[in-house]
């Protein structure tokens, strides 16, 4: 199931609101902790289909898995040392409204890193996400979707390049949900637009 135009537009709008420079692939602020927080939810019913986009500079062997509504899907794959560029994996089924958390498993250290910062032992963001405009991954053409990459080392010794396990979701019903602070900004924005409209109408009425 491909991402629909309306779903893709919603994803793009979300990232433009939450992080203006979020279009860089790979992560642009190497050495700096990614301050963005990600909440992922299923906007449609379907499968979590992810494709391998590269291992970056990782020396550890990392695997990817996912949790839906806090329950492990039971599927692990996309090994950054053995997977081929463009290789796809179905990480399970979701229904609209389900919450989704991805987890990187570091087979060398035994560490687990999540897209949900609260679940990370160092409480630091180990994920980076942005919209993917489409193009070649290796020799495989990939349609537009979502790019997501992990940092596999604890923050105190990490290079923070967020390139240690990279994948994309060119199909699937996954969207990003703005964090509470972002919702507050959006509400203030809507209120501002409403106020400006009110003022224009009032001034027009007075002029008449």
Backbone as ProteinMPNN parsed JSONL, in Angstrom:
{"seq_chain_A": "XXXXXXXXXXXXXXXXXXXXXXXXXXXXXXXXXXXXXXXXXXXXXXXXXXXXXXXXXXXXXXXXXXXXXXXXXXXXXXXXXXXXXXXXXXXXXXXXXXXXXXXXXXXXXXXXXXXXXXXXXXXXXXXXXXXXXXXXXXXXXXXXXXXXXXXXXXXXXXXXXXXXXXXXXXXXXXXXXXXXXXXXXXXXXXXXXXXXXXXXXXXXXXXX", "coords_chain_A": {"N_chain_A": [[0.849, -1.19, 0.0], [0.81, 2.038, -1.076], [1.961, 5.265, 0.039], [-0.521, 7.644, 0.231], [-1.323, 10.642, -1.652], [-2.48, 12.632, -0.021], [-1.777, 11.744, 2.55], [1.027, 11.846, 2.403], [1.332, 14.587, 2.046], [0.429, 15.473, 4.539], [2.405, 14.415, 6.193], [4.658, 15.808, 5.255], [3.897, 18.445, 5.891], [3.853, 18.262, 8.663], [6.579, 17.884, 9.292], [7.663, 20.251, 8.306], [6.571, 22.035, 10.082], [7.579, 21.162, 12.571], [10.359, 21.06, 12.379], [12.347, 23.085, 10.702], [14.616, 22.645, 9.097], [14.579, 19.988, 8.408], [14.962, 18.516, 6.117], [17.388, 17.513, 5.338], [19.411, 14.894, 4.201], [22.137, 12.827, 4.571], [21.806, 13.18, 8.234], [22.369, 16.508, 9.181], [23.548, 17.971, 11.302], [25.976, 16.893, 12.502], [27.506, 15.574, 15.391], [25.994, 16.956, 17.152], [23.28, 16.524, 19.384], [20.218, 15.368, 18.149], [17.504, 17.329, 18.55], [14.846, 16.986, 18.071], [11.763, 15.373, 18.843], [9.994, 12.343, 18.254], [6.795, 11.131, 17.531], [5.077, 8.412, 16.456], [2.414, 7.278, 14.458], [-0.16, 5.186, 13.135], [-1.836, 6.146, 10.316], [-3.459, 4.957, 8.578], [-4.874, 1.702, 7.901], [-2.772, -1.081, 7.531], [0.409, -2.451, 6.444], [3.642, -2.321, 8.069], [6.03, -1.433, 6.174], [9.409, -1.439, 5.492], [12.491, -0.298, 4.063], [15.942, -1.059, 3.48], [18.419, 1.389, 3.754], [21.093, 1.85, 4.178], [24.23, 1.418, 6.021], [25.819, 3.432, 6.901], [28.349, 4.803, 8.908], [28.586, 2.837, 10.763], [30.1, 0.456, 12.941], [29.26, -1.493, 14.604], [27.029, -4.335, 14.68], [23.753, -4.053, 13.752], [20.218, -4.415, 14.248], [16.758, -4.11, 13.244], [13.569, -3.562, 14.706], [10.066, -3.438, 15.678], [7.458, -1.93, 17.691], [4.015, -2.088, 18.319], [1.484, -0.251, 19.659], [2.798, -0.632, 22.088], [3.394, -3.326, 22.091], [5.566, -5.857, 21.076], [6.202, -6.674, 17.704], [7.329, -9.04, 16.971], [8.981, -9.416, 14.83], [12.174, -9.217, 13.433], [14.798, -7.646, 11.684], [16.629, -6.459, 8.744], [19.568, -6.227, 8.914], [22.36, -4.266, 9.454], [24.871, -4.985, 8.594], [24.673, -6.99, 6.762], [22.432, -6.727, 5.104], [21.157, -5.895, 1.867], [21.217, -2.897, -0.104], [18.106, -1.408, -0.544], [16.684, -3.651, 0.194], [13.66, -5.042, 1.409], [11.462, -5.154, 4.291], [8.76, -6.46, 6.079], [7.402, -5.296, 8.911], [5.189, -5.888, 10.381], [1.612, -5.632, 11.093], [-0.665, -2.866, 11.194], [-3.374, -0.966, 12.561], [-5.427, 1.863, 11.808], [-4.649, 4.594, 13.868], [-3.085, 3.222, 15.682], [-0.169, 3.258, 17.784], [3.312, 3.502, 17.003], [6.542, 2.337, 17.572], [9.89, 2.279, 16.746], [12.733, 0.146, 17.143], [16.215, -0.072, 17.534], [18.49, -2.704, 17.669], [21.483, -3.332, 19.102], [23.773, -5.633, 18.432], [26.356, -5.982, 19.282], [26.898, -4.523, 21.684], [24.615, -5.0, 23.103], [22.819, -3.037, 23.591], [19.714, -1.242, 23.372], [17.935, 0.944, 21.316], [15.493, 3.466, 20.884], [12.83, 5.012, 18.931], [11.308, 6.473, 20.578], [12.224, 8.672, 22.876], [12.013, 8.509, 25.682], [12.319, 5.875, 26.314], [14.964, 5.298, 26.032], [18.072, 4.512, 27.554], [19.883, 6.553, 28.131], [18.294, 8.697, 27.84], [18.421, 10.276, 25.587], [17.909, 11.433, 22.257], [18.065, 8.998, 19.827], [17.402, 8.783, 17.235], [16.738, 9.945, 13.881], [14.615, 11.645, 11.722], [13.109, 12.359, 8.582], [11.367, 13.74, 5.721], [11.41, 11.981, 2.608], [12.308, 12.608, -0.602], [12.319, 10.903, -2.702], [14.036, 8.842, -5.126], [17.194, 7.333, -6.1], [18.243, 4.545, -4.249], [21.051, 3.008, -3.727], [20.992, 1.085, -6.524], [18.343, 1.031, -6.826], [15.237, 2.449, -7.602], [13.382, 4.553, -5.504], [10.249, 5.497, -4.284], [8.767, 8.591, -3.033], [8.689, 9.169, 0.518], [9.287, 8.357, 3.902], [12.3, 8.913, 5.644], [14.425, 7.373, 7.997], [16.855, 7.22, 10.521], [19.334, 5.801, 12.736], [21.365, 6.334, 15.695], [23.798, 4.344, 17.112], [25.292, 4.228, 19.464], [25.875, 4.959, 22.912], [25.141, 8.253, 24.106], [27.237, 9.652, 25.414], [29.631, 8.799, 24.328], [29.241, 8.889, 21.672], [29.425, 9.633, 18.116], [27.345, 10.983, 17.131], [26.195, 11.055, 14.526], [23.988, 9.946, 13.423], [23.712, 7.852, 11.507], [23.946, 5.139, 11.644], [22.191, 3.045, 11.284], [20.171, 2.949, 8.642], [17.053, 3.536, 7.117], [14.117, 3.48, 5.004], [10.678, 4.343, 4.516], [8.79, 3.729, 2.071], [6.407, 2.753, 1.502], [3.345, 2.142, 3.249], [1.394, 2.89, 6.199], [2.257, 5.104, 7.855], [2.539, 7.963, 9.872], [3.813, 11.06, 11.205], [3.289, 12.373, 14.401], [2.728, 15.552, 15.741], [4.558, 16.834, 18.538], [3.468, 17.851, 21.907], [4.328, 20.567, 22.3], [4.512, 21.458, 19.72], [1.869, 21.276, 18.873], [0.854, 23.337, 20.431], [2.082, 25.555, 19.238], [0.892, 25.4, 16.714], [-1.814, 25.838, 17.371], [-1.684, 28.447, 18.369], [-0.943, 29.698, 16.039], [-3.189, 29.255, 14.402], [-5.03, 30.715, 15.898], [-3.993, 33.272, 15.599], [-4.352, 33.705, 12.835], [-7.152, 33.642, 12.753], [-7.73, 35.92, 14.299], [-6.642, 37.982, 12.706], [-8.3, 37.768, 10.472], [-10.741, 38.451, 11.632], [-10.208, 41.147, 12.317], [-9.874, 42.302, 9.77], [-12.469, 42.001, 8.699], [-13.925, 43.506, 10.536], [-12.829, 46.074, 10.181], [-13.548, 46.494, 7.542], [-16.314, 46.589, 7.788], [-16.636, 48.895, 9.352], [-15.663, 50.81, 7.608], [-17.593, 50.715, 5.651]], "CA_chain_A": [[0.0, 0.0, 0.0], [1.65, 3.216, -1.192], [1.503, 6.432, 0.777], [-1.388, 8.464, -0.597], [-0.886, 12.02, -1.763], [-2.913, 13.399, 1.148], [-0.98, 11.314, 3.694], [2.362, 12.386, 2.226], [1.244, 16.022, 2.3], [0.329, 15.655, 5.985], [3.724, 14.139, 6.759], [5.531, 16.924, 4.905], [3.474, 19.595, 6.683], [4.272, 18.034, 10.048], [8.009, 18.112, 9.438], [7.933, 21.662, 8.107], [6.175, 22.721, 11.303], [8.355, 20.782, 13.748], [11.792, 21.287, 12.227], [12.415, 23.704, 9.388], [15.721, 22.132, 8.291], [14.533, 18.533, 8.541], [15.015, 17.86, 4.819], [18.736, 17.056, 5.034], [19.781, 13.481, 4.282], [21.928, 12.362, 5.94], [21.697, 14.172, 9.305], [23.286, 17.606, 8.881], [24.207, 18.547, 12.48], [26.8, 15.839, 13.09], [28.135, 15.97, 16.642], [24.98, 17.58, 17.991], [22.107, 15.685, 19.631], [18.995, 15.768, 17.467], [16.577, 17.779, 19.591], [13.469, 16.677, 17.703], [11.151, 14.161, 19.368], [9.103, 11.769, 17.259], [5.702, 10.251, 17.891], [4.628, 7.808, 15.209], [1.1, 6.659, 14.536], [-0.719, 4.687, 11.875], [-2.933, 6.965, 9.819], [-4.288, 4.047, 7.8], [-4.656, 0.293, 8.215], [-1.876, -1.689, 6.557], [1.646, -3.072, 6.918], [4.812, -1.471, 8.283], [7.033, -1.875, 5.215], [10.603, -0.603, 5.546], [13.564, -0.723, 3.18], [17.283, -0.756, 3.982], [19.012, 2.504, 3.033], [22.539, 1.905, 4.368], [24.765, 1.277, 7.375], [26.579, 4.612, 7.259], [29.685, 4.584, 9.464], [28.468, 1.914, 11.89], [30.962, -0.72, 13.043], [28.484, -2.51, 15.31], [25.981, -4.977, 13.904], [22.474, -3.568, 14.266], [18.987, -4.943, 13.676], [15.598, -3.259, 13.421], [12.289, -4.176, 15.025], [9.049, -2.423, 15.953], [6.406, -2.171, 18.67], [2.729, -1.483, 17.983], [0.736, -0.079, 20.915], [3.604, -1.157, 23.18], [3.603, -4.772, 21.97], [6.544, -6.21, 20.055], [5.597, -7.36, 16.563], [7.95, -10.355, 16.833], [9.76, -9.476, 13.592], [13.463, -8.526, 13.517], [15.517, -7.792, 10.422], [17.433, -5.374, 8.194], [20.894, -6.217, 9.532], [23.136, -3.253, 8.738], [26.124, -5.542, 8.078], [24.441, -7.999, 5.722], [21.32, -6.393, 4.226], [21.476, -5.205, 0.626], [20.479, -1.666, -0.308], [16.813, -1.617, -1.174], [15.988, -4.824, 0.736], [12.451, -4.677, 2.146], [11.032, -5.989, 5.406], [7.448, -6.161, 6.648], [7.558, -5.362, 10.373], [3.933, -6.189, 11.057], [0.363, -4.998, 10.665], [-1.2, -1.831, 12.079], [-4.68, -0.38, 12.272], [-5.427, 3.319, 11.954], [-4.654, 5.048, 15.256], [-2.074, 2.509, 16.472], [1.13, 3.9, 17.979], [4.418, 2.7, 16.474], [7.881, 2.686, 18.051], [10.955, 1.457, 16.17], [13.857, -0.118, 18.038], [17.476, -0.602, 17.026], [19.14, -3.669, 18.564], [22.927, -3.392, 18.895], [24.188, -6.988, 18.793], [27.697, -5.952, 19.878], [26.853, -4.053, 23.075], [23.371, -5.399, 23.734], [21.979, -1.858, 23.831], [18.507, -1.05, 22.57], [17.64, 2.363, 21.155], [14.126, 3.592, 20.41], [12.397, 6.309, 18.416], [10.721, 7.136, 21.748], [13.362, 9.032, 23.737], [11.79, 8.128, 27.076], [12.709, 4.481, 26.495], [16.418, 5.17, 25.918], [18.699, 4.534, 28.871], [20.525, 7.841, 28.358], [17.243, 9.696, 27.644], [18.829, 11.114, 24.465], [17.339, 11.004, 20.99], [18.958, 8.187, 18.999], [16.792, 8.649, 15.911], [16.583, 11.133, 13.051], [13.593, 11.374, 10.717], [12.752, 13.44, 7.683], [10.694, 13.28, 4.519], [12.305, 11.514, 1.554], [11.691, 13.08, -1.841], [12.369, 9.86, -3.718], [15.28, 8.793, -5.882], [17.876, 6.055, -6.095], [18.924, 4.007, -3.071], [21.838, 2.031, -4.481], [20.519, 1.116, -7.904], [16.892, 0.845, -6.79], [14.433, 3.67, -7.495], [12.505, 4.53, -4.333], [9.311, 6.625, -4.309], [8.793, 9.48, -1.874], [8.188, 8.595, 1.757], [9.933, 8.79, 5.141], [13.645, 8.412, 5.925], [14.688, 7.321, 9.428], [18.169, 6.666, 10.8], [19.642, 5.66, 14.163], [22.701, 6.376, 16.291], [23.799, 3.087, 17.876], [26.204, 4.273, 20.609], [25.413, 5.838, 23.985], [25.441, 9.638, 23.748], [28.485, 10.161, 25.997], [30.782, 8.42, 23.489], [28.745, 8.814, 20.299], [29.773, 10.691, 17.166], [26.078, 11.657, 16.863], [25.984, 11.301, 13.096], [22.68, 9.376, 13.083], [23.839, 7.147, 10.239], [24.406, 3.784, 11.939], [21.228, 2.135, 10.661], [19.334, 3.858, 7.873], [16.041, 2.887, 6.309], [13.078, 4.351, 4.498], [9.339, 3.773, 4.42], [8.189, 4.251, 0.849], [5.036, 2.258, 1.536], [2.907, 1.93, 4.616], [0.464, 3.9, 6.717], [2.858, 5.725, 9.035], [2.684, 9.401, 9.879], [4.412, 11.616, 12.417], [2.354, 13.166, 15.186], [3.456, 16.633, 16.413], [4.662, 16.818, 19.996], [2.591, 18.851, 22.532], [4.784, 21.939, 22.071], [4.191, 21.791, 18.341], [0.433, 21.545, 18.832], [0.646, 24.668, 21.001], [2.465, 26.519, 18.21], [-0.114, 25.354, 15.665], [-3.021, 26.47, 17.885], [-1.428, 29.883, 18.385], [-0.958, 30.145, 14.641], [-4.587, 29.306, 13.954], [-5.663, 31.83, 16.603], [-3.515, 34.499, 14.963], [-5.034, 33.838, 11.548], [-8.536, 34.0, 13.047], [-7.774, 37.298, 14.771], [-6.407, 38.859, 11.565], [-9.52, 37.737, 9.664], [-11.731, 39.25, 12.376], [-9.872, 42.562, 12.202], [-10.174, 42.737, 8.407], [-13.917, 42.108, 8.546], [-14.394, 44.62, 11.362], [-12.418, 47.321, 9.536], [-14.363, 46.638, 6.335], [-17.653, 46.97, 8.231], [-16.566, 50.273, 9.805], [-15.48, 51.637, 6.428], [-18.887, 50.766, 4.952]], "C_chain_A": [[0.882, 1.235, 0.0], [1.086, 4.352, -0.354], [0.672, 7.287, -0.158], [-0.88, 9.888, -0.631], [-1.254, 12.835, -0.541], [-2.102, 13.035, 2.374], [0.417, 11.901, 3.6], [2.364, 13.881, 2.503], [1.175, 16.3, 3.789], [1.671, 15.433, 6.655], [4.662, 15.303, 6.502], [5.186, 18.147, 5.744], [3.95, 19.471, 8.12], [5.746, 18.35, 10.219], [8.373, 19.566, 9.205], [7.605, 22.457, 9.369], [7.149, 22.434, 12.44], [9.839, 21.074, 13.618], [12.044, 21.798, 10.823], [13.503, 23.111, 8.502], [15.744, 20.611, 8.249], [14.668, 17.791, 7.223], [16.395, 17.278, 4.5], [18.884, 15.552, 5.212], [21.214, 13.379, 3.782], [21.824, 13.524, 6.928], [22.773, 15.242, 9.156], [24.094, 18.087, 10.08], [25.043, 17.51, 13.22], [27.534, 16.365, 14.323], [27.18, 16.618, 17.617], [23.796, 16.623, 18.152], [20.919, 16.231, 18.841], [17.941, 16.096, 18.512], [15.116, 17.462, 19.275], [13.005, 15.388, 18.376], [10.127, 13.659, 18.361], [8.042, 10.895, 17.917], [5.126, 9.721, 16.59], [3.295, 7.119, 15.414], [0.665, 6.205, 13.161], [-1.901, 5.562, 11.493], [-3.893, 6.154, 8.961], [-4.038, 2.63, 8.303], [-3.792, -0.328, 7.125], [-0.661, -2.295, 7.209], [2.728, -2.035, 7.121], [5.91, -2.001, 7.362], [8.214, -0.917, 5.226], [11.666, -1.184, 4.627], [14.906, -0.273, 3.714], [17.939, 0.314, 3.119], [20.512, 2.641, 3.267], [22.964, 1.788, 5.815], [25.591, 2.488, 7.795], [27.975, 4.264, 7.741], [29.672, 3.579, 10.606], [29.483, 0.778, 11.809], [30.253, -1.848, 13.78], [27.462, -3.126, 14.364], [24.641, -4.649, 14.544], [21.306, -4.188, 13.519], [17.837, -3.998, 14.002], [14.378, -4.088, 13.782], [11.306, -3.068, 15.388], [8.072, -2.899, 17.021], [5.152, -1.436, 18.216], [1.883, -1.455, 19.246], [1.464, -0.728, 22.092], [3.89, -2.639, 23.113], [4.55, -5.06, 20.802], [5.871, -7.001, 18.934], [6.174, -8.755, 16.351], [8.808, -10.508, 15.597], [11.02, -8.632, 13.751], [14.174, -8.704, 12.179], [16.262, -6.536, 10.029], [18.735, -5.206, 8.969], [21.783, -5.253, 8.747], [24.458, -3.781, 8.19], [25.898, -6.509, 6.914], [23.32, -7.645, 4.75], [21.799, -5.633, 2.996], [20.649, -3.932, 0.517], [19.181, -1.966, -1.051], [16.047, -2.813, -0.655], [14.82, -4.386, 1.602], [12.155, -5.666, 3.262], [9.654, -5.517, 5.855], [7.539, -6.371, 8.153], [6.242, -5.573, 11.11], [2.779, -5.343, 10.556], [-0.071, -3.96, 11.687], [-2.599, -1.45, 11.625], [-4.594, 1.119, 12.5], [-5.549, 3.707, 13.429], [-3.635, 4.351, 16.132], [-0.808, 3.348, 16.619], [2.235, 2.946, 17.545], [5.728, 3.221, 17.049], [8.872, 1.731, 17.406], [12.08, 1.294, 17.181], [15.048, -0.644, 17.264], [18.06, -1.529, 18.082], [20.615, -3.735, 18.192], [23.418, -4.759, 19.368], [25.555, -7.026, 19.458], [27.631, -5.597, 21.362], [25.628, -4.545, 23.826], [22.428, -4.244, 24.009], [20.771, -1.864, 22.897], [18.196, 0.438, 22.52], [16.312, 2.522, 20.413], [13.874, 4.956, 19.762], [11.684, 7.116, 19.499], [11.835, 7.411, 22.746], [13.216, 8.536, 25.163], [12.223, 6.696, 27.345], [14.219, 4.258, 26.375], [17.086, 5.338, 27.275], [19.396, 5.85, 29.16], [19.569, 9.009, 28.149], [17.585, 10.69, 26.526], [18.208, 10.555, 23.189], [18.378, 10.242, 20.171], [18.414, 7.996, 17.589], [16.753, 10.002, 15.208], [15.606, 10.79, 11.938], [13.368, 12.593, 9.853], [11.96, 12.875, 6.518], [11.738, 12.944, 3.46], [11.63, 11.819, 0.223], [11.63, 12.012, -2.922], [13.673, 9.935, -4.505], [15.891, 7.414, -5.806], [18.462, 5.75, -4.729], [19.722, 2.822, -3.602], [21.439, 2.162, -5.942], [19.001, 0.999, -7.991], [16.165, 2.182, -6.704], [13.433, 3.542, -6.352], [11.566, 5.724, -4.402], [9.391, 7.439, -3.026], [8.18, 8.817, -0.649], [8.878, 9.201, 2.957], [11.296, 8.129, 5.262], [13.856, 8.443, 7.436], [16.022, 6.635, 9.661], [18.452, 6.715, 12.298], [21.112, 5.934, 14.462], [22.779, 5.216, 17.263], [24.692, 3.078, 19.108], [25.669, 5.264, 21.633], [25.952, 7.257, 23.77], [26.797, 10.124, 24.25], [29.711, 9.82, 25.163], [30.413, 8.416, 22.005], [29.309, 9.92, 19.427], [28.532, 11.466, 16.732], [25.928, 12.025, 15.385], [24.669, 10.72, 12.582], [22.701, 8.705, 11.698], [24.152, 5.671, 10.44], [23.432, 2.692, 11.514], [20.212, 3.025, 9.964], [18.299, 3.068, 7.086], [14.989, 3.894, 5.881], [11.759, 3.595, 4.47], [8.676, 4.391, 3.207], [6.782, 3.725, 0.679], [4.638, 2.122, 2.989], [2.146, 3.107, 5.174], [1.002, 4.683, 7.895], [2.968, 7.226, 8.854], [3.295, 9.856, 11.188], [3.415, 12.524, 13.098], [3.122, 14.274, 15.888], [3.46, 16.451, 17.925], [3.783, 17.918, 20.593], [3.012, 20.29, 22.277], [4.453, 22.388, 20.657], [2.706, 22.086, 18.197], [0.148, 22.946, 19.365], [0.98, 25.747, 19.973], [1.417, 26.578, 17.113], [-1.387, 26.078, 16.108], [-2.863, 27.987, 17.921], [-1.468, 30.461, 16.976], [-2.368, 30.273, 14.115], [-5.311, 30.493, 14.608], [-5.264, 33.159, 15.973], [-4.198, 34.75, 13.634], [-6.479, 34.254, 11.756], [-8.674, 35.453, 13.474], [-7.591, 38.283, 13.627], [-7.637, 38.918, 10.668], [-10.614, 38.588, 10.306], [-11.474, 40.741, 12.201], [-10.195, 43.093, 10.815], [-11.676, 42.949, 8.225], [-14.467, 43.305, 9.319], [-14.063, 45.946, 10.702], [-13.255, 47.591, 8.282], [-15.768, 47.108, 6.698], [-17.681, 48.444, 8.663], [-16.445, 51.213, 8.612], [-16.787, 51.783, 5.663], [-19.846, 51.704, 5.682]], "O_chain_A": [[1.622, 1.47, 0.955], [-0.111, 4.398, -0.072], [1.132, 7.623, -1.25], [-0.11, 10.307, 0.234], [-0.454, 13.64, -0.065], [-1.763, 13.913, 3.168], [0.947, 12.401, 4.592], [3.293, 14.393, 3.127], [1.787, 17.255, 4.268], [2.042, 16.164, 7.573], [5.378, 15.743, 7.402], [6.082, 18.818, 6.255], [4.395, 20.448, 8.723], [6.131, 19.013, 11.183], [9.299, 20.075, 9.837], [8.281, 23.436, 9.686], [7.511, 23.339, 13.191], [10.515, 21.31, 14.62], [11.964, 21.037, 9.859], [13.345, 23.072, 7.282], [16.803, 20.009, 8.076], [14.511, 16.571, 7.186], [16.55, 16.609, 3.478], [18.522, 15.005, 6.253], [21.492, 13.806, 2.661], [21.762, 14.688, 6.535], [23.953, 14.922, 9.019], [25.215, 18.566, 9.907], [24.847, 17.276, 14.413], [28.107, 17.454, 14.304], [27.517, 16.81, 18.786], [23.362, 15.991, 17.189], [20.653, 17.433, 18.87], [17.532, 15.222, 19.276], [14.244, 17.651, 20.124], [13.764, 14.423, 18.467], [9.468, 14.454, 17.691], [8.346, 10.036, 18.746], [4.732, 10.497, 15.719], [3.077, 6.454, 16.427], [1.072, 6.771, 12.146], [-2.854, 5.7, 12.259], [-4.997, 6.602, 8.652], [-3.091, 2.392, 9.052], [-4.044, -0.129, 5.936], [-0.686, -2.621, 8.395], [2.75, -1.003, 6.45], [6.639, -2.92, 7.734], [8.047, 0.28, 4.996], [11.741, -2.397, 4.432], [15.002, 0.784, 4.337], [18.013, 0.172, 1.898], [21.153, 3.468, 2.62], [22.173, 2.025, 6.728], [26.023, 2.56, 8.945], [28.704, 3.526, 7.079], [30.651, 3.479, 11.346], [29.702, 0.207, 10.74], [30.594, -3.018, 13.609], [27.077, -2.514, 13.368], [24.417, -4.927, 15.722], [21.386, -4.454, 12.32], [17.93, -3.187, 14.923], [14.169, -5.175, 13.243], [11.671, -1.892, 15.403], [7.882, -4.097, 17.228], [5.226, -0.288, 17.778], [1.596, -2.497, 19.835], [0.835, -1.302, 22.981], [4.565, -3.17, 23.994], [4.356, -4.569, 19.691], [5.064, -7.894, 19.195], [5.585, -9.567, 15.637], [9.315, -11.596, 15.325], [10.949, -7.472, 14.155], [14.154, -9.793, 11.604], [16.503, -5.656, 10.855], [18.971, -4.174, 9.597], [21.946, -5.394, 7.535], [25.106, -3.098, 7.398], [26.829, -6.811, 6.167], [23.263, -8.216, 3.661], [22.729, -4.83, 3.072], [19.513, -3.885, 0.989], [19.168, -2.683, -2.051], [14.882, -2.996, -1.009], [14.951, -3.482, 2.426], [12.532, -6.837, 3.203], [9.414, -4.318, 5.994], [7.732, -7.495, 8.616], [6.19, -5.449, 12.334], [2.945, -4.461, 9.713], [0.123, -4.138, 12.89], [-2.954, -1.596, 10.456], [-3.779, 1.587, 13.295], [-6.425, 3.221, 14.143], [-3.34, 4.832, 17.226], [-0.418, 4.062, 15.695], [2.112, 1.731, 17.699], [5.987, 4.424, 17.011], [8.719, 0.514, 17.504], [12.346, 2.194, 17.978], [14.915, -1.548, 16.44], [18.116, -1.175, 19.26], [20.958, -4.15, 17.085], [23.474, -5.016, 20.571], [25.884, -8.003, 20.13], [28.227, -6.277, 22.197], [25.601, -4.511, 25.056], [21.361, -4.435, 24.59], [20.809, -2.413, 21.796], [18.192, 1.114, 23.548], [16.038, 1.813, 19.444], [14.6, 5.921, 20.005], [11.483, 8.32, 19.341], [12.335, 6.49, 23.392], [14.211, 8.175, 25.791], [12.47, 6.337, 28.497], [14.697, 3.146, 26.595], [16.705, 6.211, 28.056], [19.497, 6.241, 30.323], [19.965, 10.169, 28.262], [17.091, 11.817, 26.525], [18.009, 9.347, 23.062], [19.443, 10.774, 19.857], [18.902, 7.153, 16.837], [16.738, 11.055, 15.846], [15.75, 9.76, 11.28], [13.428, 13.726, 10.331], [11.891, 11.658, 6.346], [12.812, 13.544, 3.419], [10.523, 11.351, -0.047], [10.965, 12.194, -3.942], [14.328, 10.977, -4.539], [15.209, 6.439, -5.491], [19.106, 6.605, -4.121], [19.161, 1.765, -3.893], [21.543, 3.242, -6.523], [18.439, 0.882, -9.08], [16.454, 2.975, -5.808], [12.724, 2.541, -6.246], [12.025, 6.855, -4.561], [10.013, 7.018, -2.05], [7.264, 8.003, -0.765], [9.041, 10.419, 3.034], [11.438, 6.932, 5.014], [13.507, 9.426, 8.09], [16.298, 5.589, 9.072], [17.902, 7.539, 13.029], [21.979, 5.784, 13.601], [21.933, 5.097, 18.148], [24.845, 2.035, 19.744], [25.081, 6.284, 21.273], [27.079, 7.436, 23.308], [27.445, 10.928, 23.58], [30.736, 10.492, 25.28], [31.208, 7.978, 21.174], [29.634, 11.004, 19.912], [28.641, 12.483, 16.048], [25.581, 13.155, 15.043], [24.28, 10.971, 11.442], [21.843, 8.951, 10.851], [24.583, 5.007, 9.497], [23.82, 1.529, 11.4], [19.478, 3.768, 10.616], [18.62, 2.056, 6.463], [14.98, 5.032, 6.35], [11.731, 2.366, 4.409], [8.067, 5.457, 3.301], [6.041, 4.19, -0.187], [5.495, 2.0, 3.864], [2.255, 4.218, 4.655], [0.268, 4.91, 8.857], [3.43, 7.707, 7.82], [3.293, 9.115, 12.17], [2.769, 13.349, 12.452], [4.094, 13.977, 16.583], [2.488, 15.974, 18.511], [3.384, 18.833, 19.873], [2.16, 21.152, 22.06], [4.15, 23.558, 20.423], [2.316, 23.019, 17.496], [-0.694, 23.662, 18.822], [0.256, 26.734, 19.846], [1.08, 27.658, 16.629], [-1.975, 26.836, 15.336], [-3.777, 28.725, 17.554], [-1.961, 31.567, 16.754], [-2.716, 31.26, 13.467], [-6.099, 31.184, 13.962], [-6.09, 34.06, 15.829], [-4.582, 35.881, 13.335], [-6.99, 35.111, 11.035], [-9.612, 36.14, 13.07], [-8.283, 39.298, 13.561], [-7.986, 39.983, 10.159], [-11.316, 39.34, 9.631], [-12.404, 41.513, 11.966], [-10.725, 44.195, 10.678], [-12.101, 43.958, 7.663], [-15.347, 44.021, 8.842], [-14.901, 46.847, 10.658], [-13.623, 48.729, 7.991], [-16.348, 47.935, 5.994], [-18.642, 49.157, 8.373], [-17.049, 52.286, 8.599], [-17.065, 52.838, 5.092], [-20.985, 51.881, 5.249]]}, "name": "protein", "num_of_chains": 1, "seq": "XXXXXXXXXXXXXXXXXXXXXXXXXXXXXXXXXXXXXXXXXXXXXXXXXXXXXXXXXXXXXXXXXXXXXXXXXXXXXXXXXXXXXXXXXXXXXXXXXXXXXXXXXXXXXXXXXXXXXXXXXXXXXXXXXXXXXXXXXXXXXXXXXXXXXXXXXXXXXXXXXXXXXXXXXXXXXXXXXXXXXXXXXXXXXXXXXXXXXXXXXXXXXXXX"}
